[in-house]
Amino acid sequence: MLAELIRYPDAVYAFDARYMRPGLAAVHLIVEHGRVAVVDTAHNASLPHFLGALDSLGLGLEAVDYVFLTHVHLDHAGGAGAYMEKLPHAKLVVHPRGARHMIDPTQLFAGASAVYGAENTRQIYGAPVPVPAARVIEAADGQIFTLAGRPLHCLHTPGHARHHQCIWDERARVCFTGDAFGAAYREMTIDGQPFLFPATTPIQFDPEAMKTSVRLLLALRPQAMYLTHFSRIDDIDRQGALLLRRIDDFVALAEAAPGEGVARKQAIQAALQNYFMAESPAAEKVDAAWLGPVLEVDLDLNAQGLAWWLAHREA
């Protein structure tokens, strides 16, 4: 069954990529006068859902002008090559540090295979599909792309990764943030209030750079943020303040964790689990079992990223 198209104001749309589990990764579409820009692609298996979204909008493959990648982690960019094979006119817009990994994704997929195992990586992401260099645009910081007259600004936003950028939609006054403004899963939204937390996954987490990027986005005075994990959040000033505090909280938990190597990573992960149960309003509604399917991967990866940052800071 194809994912349902989610309709937002200002001709912004999203669908669930069905990446690993429902509600984990959103792919966003911006439509202006029949022209389309896509933000992030998830994995190869999201392609049928993308084609279904275009069909729901009465638009063809030739309507897509741009595929923007916030960064080249595979949950955001793994399907980019498969998308581009289908799109006759689109250009792929990516941070300069990530462009080579789209032109030749071998190293990117090899890195994922080292973490998840080669067979599991193939099952999750499919086969890597390179994008011809002539179809890749390396976006400068502040570069503006025009979608049928609608300005879309690429803003370099390191912290989660050095190859991260956000897309600022000037007309709608919203920002497509990838992982720069954290994650907020729908299962953890209680009484309309999301639980927004930083994405500190390995291997380039930098807390000070992340806070600088968050403040840059807040200074735009956006009406909403569109997160890849998972889609629109409002009440941006309040959520931004919480996110900045939680970045500091994550750092403090990591610094307080005992041990070295694997033992320290495990201690950080246990501390993060306790933190989520204490901070999230969802913890008051359900027992700890909700942490399993919703946060198991995040707890592991965020702990890895924090441990990596500590080790490299101490080196």
Secondary structure, 3 states (H helix, E strand, C coil): CCCCCEEEHHHEEEEECCCCCCCCCEEEEEEECCEEEEECCCCHHHHHHHHHHHHHCCCCHHHEEEEECCCCCHHHHCCHHHHHHHCCCCEEEECCCCHHHHHCCHHHHHHHHHHHCHHHHHHHHCCCCCCCHHHEEECCCCCEEEECCEEEEEEECCCCCCCCEEEEECCCCEEEEECCCCECCHHHCECCECCCECCCCCCCCCHHHHHHHHHHHHHCCCCEEEECCCEEECCHHHHHHHHHHHHHHHHHHHHHCCCCHHHHHHHHHHHHHHHHHHHCHHHHCCCHHHHHHHHHHHHHHHHHHHHHHHHHHHC
